[in-house]
């Protein structure tokens, strides 16, 4: 048996690239960008007219809690509008909305019912035709804003003329399978905040994504040909010169599906992949800080997972050739799965690879409703 083969050297080099690039980027974000001041002209008293769009499909179990969460916001009622856009629910969601509205006549709530389900972005664009606010906020039903001041805090950041969009940090309501989701979010939130301080982050969240209406109109609304309508819209706003940021004081709590967790993660990965492919192909000419962020995140989502897969696939071949080192590397890699951060990272790579494969036959623009339990 050989101690080492050429394939081992190649596999180790690929692994070094796979782990080294994101670790270096994370270190740079945390040490260089995260400590930066925002250098924005925020206004804690800024109170523009706000329209909140809540897209629904079979959300009867959650919609009242979601509307309660919005209702608790300490924001002037005369400057707040809520539009629930329902996409042909079959579980009585519209009836629940009507009942809730009758109990809260002081909130301006509109219910729009689509005759058929054609995807989230299509629903958002339908709702956009009825918006009266200067700020448009989209929010998912299966997430809650952690503070009664969330709307006011969001408006504060949008008071700066250079800011075109604002989103939130995310915390899972439960840790997820083997704590993977909780570990993933800690790493993920650090990057989103650091990128925002540098200039702009290309990844937004449907739990709270706020946009200036005039910029949405300029873009022609939300993209209907790909998923990640939140991230892609924010990135397009950044590409025309505005900042799209995630501040440290806006936090959302999201429900993590238990039974369908893997499907949920793969679908989200599919949409991000669609977003990055679409964005990098337009060859953006924008400010340098954002260009470097955009291309790095595209590399991490589109290319880096396949570098790891290539390294892993080389090792069994090397073992067949009699390499002892390949056996040791595989055993060590497997053993490291008990270490939380490593397990979280490895799982995320698997989801991205699975998402690319799944995108070959479905974009998941209209998906089955997943159980939250």
C-alpha positions in Angstrom: 0.0 0.0 0.0 1.3 3.5 -0.9 1.4 6.2 1.6 0.3 9.0 -0.9 -0.7 9.3 -4.5 -1.0 12.2 -6.9 -4.7 12.1 -6.5 -4.3 12.6 -2.8 -2.3 15.8 -3.5 -5.0 17.1 -5.9 -7.8 16.2 -3.4 -6.0 18.0 -0.6 -5.4 21.0 -2.8 -9.1 21.2 -3.8 -10.1 20.8 -0.1 -7.7 23.6 0.8 -9.3 25.9 -1.8 -12.9 24.8 -0.8 -12.4 25.6 2.9 -9.7 28.2 2.7 -11.6 30.7 0.4 -14.8 31.0 2.6 -12.8 31.0 5.8 -10.6 33.8 4.5 -13.7 35.7 3.4 -15.4 35.2 6.7 -12.3 36.4 8.6 -12.1 39.5 6.3 -15.8 40.3 6.8 -15.6 39.9 10.6 -12.3 41.8 11.1 -12.4 44.4 8.4 -16.1 45.2 7.6 -18.1 44.2 10.7 -16.5 46.9 13.0 -17.1 49.7 10.5 -19.5 52.5 11.3 -22.6 52.7 9.0 -21.9 56.2 7.8 -25.6 56.6 7.0 -28.0 59.6 7.7 -30.6 57.7 9.6 -33.7 59.4 11.2 -35.4 57.6 14.1 -38.4 59.9 13.6 -38.9 59.2 9.9 -42.5 57.8 9.4 -43.3 57.4 5.7 -46.5 55.7 4.5 -45.8 51.9 4.6 -47.6 49.1 2.8 -47.0 45.6 4.1 -47.7 42.8 1.6 -48.4 39.4 3.0 -48.6 36.6 0.4 -50.6 33.6 1.5 -51.4 30.1 0.3 -53.1 27.7 2.8 -52.0 29.6 5.8 -55.1 29.2 8.0 -53.1 27.9 11.0 -50.7 30.9 11.0 -52.3 33.9 9.4 -54.0 35.3 12.5 -50.8 35.1 14.5 -49.0 36.9 11.7 -51.6 39.7 11.5 -51.4 40.0 15.3 -47.7 40.5 15.0 -48.1 43.2 12.5 -50.9 44.8 14.5 -48.6 45.1 17.6 -46.2 47.3 15.7 -45.9 50.8 17.2 -46.3 52.7 14.0 -48.9 55.4 13.1 -52.1 53.6 12.0 -52.9 56.4 9.5 -49.6 55.6 7.7 -49.9 51.8 7.7 -51.6 49.7 5.1 -51.6 45.8 5.0 -52.4 43.9 1.8 -53.0 40.1 2.1 -52.7 38.6 -1.4 -54.1 35.1 -1.3 -53.2 32.6 -4.1 -56.3 30.4 -4.3 -56.0 28.9 -0.8 -58.2 25.8 -0.1 -58.0 25.8 3.7 -60.1 28.8 4.5 -57.2 31.4 4.8 -59.3 34.2 3.2 -62.1 33.6 5.6 -59.6 33.8 8.5 -58.3 37.1 7.2 -61.8 38.6 6.9 -62.7 37.5 10.4 -59.5 39.0 11.8 -60.1 42.3 9.9 -63.6 42.6 11.3 -62.1 42.5 14.8 -59.5 45.1 14.0 -61.3 47.9 12.0 -58.6 50.5 12.9 -56.1 48.8 10.6 -56.3 49.5 6.9 -56.3 45.9 5.6 -57.0 44.8 2.0 -57.6 41.2 1.0 -56.9 40.4 -2.7 -57.8 36.9 -3.9 -56.1 35.4 -7.0 -58.3 32.9 -8.9 -55.2 30.6 -9.3 -51.8 30.1 -7.9 -49.0 31.3 -10.1 -46.1 31.8 -7.7 -45.1 34.3 -5.0 -43.6 36.9 -7.3 -46.8 37.0 -9.5 -48.8 37.5 -6.3 -46.5 40.3 -5.1 -46.8 42.1 -8.5 -50.6 41.8 -8.3 -50.6 43.4 -4.8 -48.1 46.1 -6.0 -50.8 47.5 -8.2 -52.9 48.4 -5.1 -50.1 49.8 -2.9 -50.4 53.3 -1.6 -47.4 53.5 0.6 -44.0 55.0 -0.2 -42.3 52.0 1.4 -43.3 48.4 0.4 -42.5 45.6 2.8 -43.0 42.0 1.9 -43.2 39.4 4.7 -43.8 35.7 5.0 -46.6 34.3 7.2 -44.3 31.7 8.8 -42.1 34.4 10.5 -42.5 37.0 13.2 -40.9 40.3 13.8 -39.1 40.2 17.2 -39.8 43.8 18.3 -42.8 46.1 18.3 -40.4 48.7 16.9 -39.4 46.7 13.8 -41.3 48.9 11.4 -40.0 52.1 12.9 -36.5 50.8 12.9 -36.8 49.7 9.2 -38.1 53.2 8.3 -35.1 54.8 10.2 -32.6 53.2 7.8 -34.7 54.0 4.7 -34.6 57.7 5.7 -31.1 57.9 4.1 -31.4 58.7 0.4 -28.6 56.3 -0.5 -30.5 53.3 1.0 -33.0 51.6 -1.4 -33.8 48.4 0.5 -33.6 46.9 4.0 -34.0 43.4 5.3 -33.5 41.5 8.5 -31.2 39.1 10.4 -32.8 35.7 11.0 -33.1 33.5 14.0 -34.8 30.0 13.7 -37.6 29.4 16.1 -36.1 25.9 16.7 -32.5 24.7 16.1 -33.4 22.5 13.2 -32.2 19.0 12.5 -29.1 18.3 14.6 -28.8 22.0 15.3 -27.8 22.6 11.7 -30.2 25.6 11.0 -29.2 27.4 14.2 -25.4 27.0 13.5 -25.9 28.0 9.8 -27.7 31.2 10.8 -25.0 32.4 13.1 -22.4 32.2 10.4 -24.8 33.6 7.8 -26.0 36.6 9.8 -22.4 37.7 10.4 -21.7 37.8 6.6 -25.0 39.6 5.9 -24.3 42.4 8.4 -20.6 42.8 7.4 -21.4 42.9 3.7 -24.1 45.5 4.5 -21.6 47.7 6.3 -19.1 47.4 3.4 -21.8 48.5 1.0 -24.6 46.0 0.2 -25.5 42.4 0.7 -26.8 40.4 -2.3 -28.9 38.1 -0.1 -32.2 39.4 1.3 -34.9 37.6 3.4 -38.7 37.2 2.7 -39.4 37.4 6.4 -38.9 41.2 6.1 -37.8 42.8 2.9 -38.5 46.6 2.6 -38.1 48.5 -0.7 -38.7 52.1 -1.7 -41.7 52.0 -4.0 -40.3 54.3 -6.6 -37.4 51.9 -7.1 -39.7 48.9 -7.4 -41.6 50.8 -10.1 -38.4 51.7 -11.9 -37.5 48.0 -12.0 -40.9 46.9 -13.1 -41.8 45.0 -9.9 -40.5 41.6 -8.8 -39.0 39.0 -11.1 -41.3 36.2 -12.0 -38.9 34.1 -14.0 -36.7 33.1 -11.0 -37.1 32.5 -7.3 -35.4 34.6 -4.6 -37.6 37.6 -5.6 -36.4 39.3 -2.4 -32.7 38.9 -3.0 -32.8 39.5 -6.7 -34.9 42.7 -6.3 -32.5 44.0 -3.7 -29.5 43.2 -5.8 -31.0 44.9 -8.8 -31.6 48.0 -6.7 -28.0 47.9 -5.7 -26.9 47.6 -9.3 -28.6 51.0 -10.0 -26.6 52.6 -7.3 -28.5 52.3 -4.0 -27.5 50.4 -0.9 -29.5 47.2 0.1 -28.6 46.5 3.7 -29.4 44.3 6.7 -28.9 46.2 10.0 -28.1 44.6 13.3 -31.2 45.8 15.1 -33.9 44.2 12.8 -34.4 40.6 13.7 -37.0 38.1 12.5 -37.9 34.7 14.0 -38.8 32.0 11.4 -40.5 28.7 11.7 -38.2 25.8 10.7 -40.1 22.8 9.2 -39.4 19.6 11.0 -40.7 16.9 8.6 -39.7 18.6 5.4 -36.6 20.4 6.5 -34.3 19.1 3.7 -36.9 19.9 1.0 -37.2 23.4 2.4 -33.5 24.0 2.5 -33.0 22.7 -1.1 -35.8 24.9 -2.4 -34.2 28.0 -0.9 -30.8 27.0 -2.3 -32.4 26.6 -5.7 -33.7 30.1 -5.6 -30.4 31.6 -4.5 -28.6 29.7 -7.3 -31.1 31.1 -9.9 -30.5 34.6 -8.5 -26.7 34.4 -8.7 -26.7 32.9 -12.1 -29.0 35.6 -13.4 -27.1 38.4 -11.7 -23.6 37.5 -12.8 -24.6 37.0 -16.4 -25.7 40.6 -16.7 -22.1 41.7 -16.0 -22.9 44.4 -13.4 -21.0 47.7 -13.6 -21.3 49.0 -10.2 -19.3 50.2 -7.2 -16.2 48.1 -6.4 -17.2 47.1 -2.8 -20.4 45.5 -4.0 -18.9 43.9 -7.1 -16.4 42.0 -5.0 -19.1 40.9 -2.5 -21.4 39.8 -5.3 -18.8 37.7 -7.1 -17.6 36.1 -3.9 -21.1 35.1 -2.9 -21.7 33.8 -6.4 -18.5 31.7 -6.2 -19.5 30.3 -2.8 -22.9 29.3 -4.0 -22.2 28.3 -7.6 -18.7 26.8 -7.7 -17.3 26.1 -4.2 -19.6 23.1 -3.4 -18.4 21.3 -6.6 -14.8 21.8 -5.6 -15.5 19.9 -2.4 -17.4 17.2 -4.3 -14.5 16.8 -6.7 -12.1 16.4 -3.8 -14.3 13.7 -2.2 -14.7 11.8 -5.4 -11.0 11.6 -5.9 -10.4 9.8 -2.6 -12.1 6.5 -3.4 -10.2 6.3 -6.6 -7.0 6.9 -4.7 -7.9 4.2 -2.2 -8.4 1.7 -5.1 -4.8 2.7 -6.1 -3.6 1.7 -2.7 -3.3 5.0 -0.9 -3.2 4.9 2.9 -3.5 8.7 3.2 -6.9 8.7 1.3 -8.3 6.2 3.8 -7.1 8.5 6.7 -8.6 11.6 5.0 -12.0 10.0 4.5 -12.1 8.6 8.0 -11.1 12.0 9.4 -13.7 13.9 7.3 -16.4 11.5 8.5 -15.4 11.8 12.1 -15.4 15.6 11.9 -19.2 15.5 11.3 -19.7 15.3 15.1 -18.3 18.9 15.2 -21.2 21.3 14.8 -19.7 24.0 12.5 -18.2 21.4 10.2 -21.4 19.5 10.1 -23.3 22.7 9.3 -21.0 23.6 6.5 -20.9 20.2 4.9 -24.7 20.0 5.0 -25.0 23.4 3.3 -22.7 22.2 0.5 -24.9 19.1 0.0 -28.0 21.3 -0.3 -26.4 23.6 -2.9 -25.3 20.6 -5.0 -28.8 19.0 -4.7 -30.3 22.4 -5.6 -28.3 22.6 -8.9 -29.5 19.1 -9.9 -33.1 20.0 -9.0 -33.0 23.2 -10.9 -32.4 21.1 -14.1 -36.0 19.9 -14.0 -37.9 22.4 -11.8 -37.3 25.9 -10.7 -39.8 25.5 -7.8 -41.5 28.8 -8.5 -44.8 27.3 -7.3 -44.2 24.7 -4.6 -46.2 22.4 -2.4 -47.0 23.8 1.0 -44.7 22.3 3.6 -45.8 21.3 7.1 -44.2 23.4 9.9 -44.4 20.5 12.4 
